[in-house]
Amino acid sequence: MKYTDKAKKAIDIANRLSKKMQYNYVGTEHILAGLLKEGTGVAAEVLSANGVELSKILQMIEELISIGDTLVAERDGFSPRAQHILGQAEEEARRLGYDKIGTEHILLSIIKEGDCAAARLLGTLDVNLQKLFTDIIGAMGEDPAKYREELAKSKKGAQNGSATPTLDQYSRDLTEMAAE
């Protein structure tokens, strides 16, 4: 599956930011920054509306994430977690009926993964991930309540040691609201 022009631009920006910051890989944190810096995609609009600023993300990457020697399996330089996120973005696009992967699908994948640098940066900024998820789905013209079961059944879901407790609670809240 191909990427939209905005998603391609965001990934290219992530790659350039990583190099400029002297990292030897492109991680989910760089992808998050690329989504923001791209500026016009659904992900950038939703992140901005939720108070996420590029300057804060870049500052936190520099302060909190070691340049280190992350081993990358692919020549494209993406960390294994970043590769996984991009693979999941394709699944999100397919599941939602899109023929191309957009910035929104990449951001949804980051949120649903939960256990990645990008999601941790959002958490450090006190971004409400359930609201972010709802806002993305809404910006795509979908009804967030329609996805409550999918969210509840996500591989990181189910309350036992969940990496996405906020999304799990959101799913339970939607279920309760639907029952009322």
DATAGI-V446057 format. One record per run of one state. SS is the DSSP state (hx for helix, st for strand, lp for the rest). FROM is the first residue (numbers start at 0). LEN is the number of residues. If there is no record, write none. Layout:
ss = <SS & SS>
from = <FROM & FROM>
len = <LEN & LEN>
//
This chain:
ss = <lp & st & lp & hx & lp & st & lp & hx & lp & hx & lp & hx & lp & st & lp & hx & lp & st & lp & hx & lp & hx & lp & hx & lp & hx & lp & hx & lp>
from = <0 & 1 & 3 & 4 & 20 & 25 & 26 & 27 & 38 & 41 & 49 & 53 & 64 & 77 & 78 & 79 & 95 & 99 & 101 & 102 & 113 & 116 & 124 & 128 & 139 & 143 & 152 & 164 & 179>
len = <1 & 2 & 1 & 16 & 5 & 1 & 1 & 11 & 3 & 8 & 4 & 11 & 13 & 1 & 1 & 16 & 4 & 2 & 1 & 11 & 3 & 8 & 4 & 11 & 4 & 9 & 12 & 15 & 1>
//
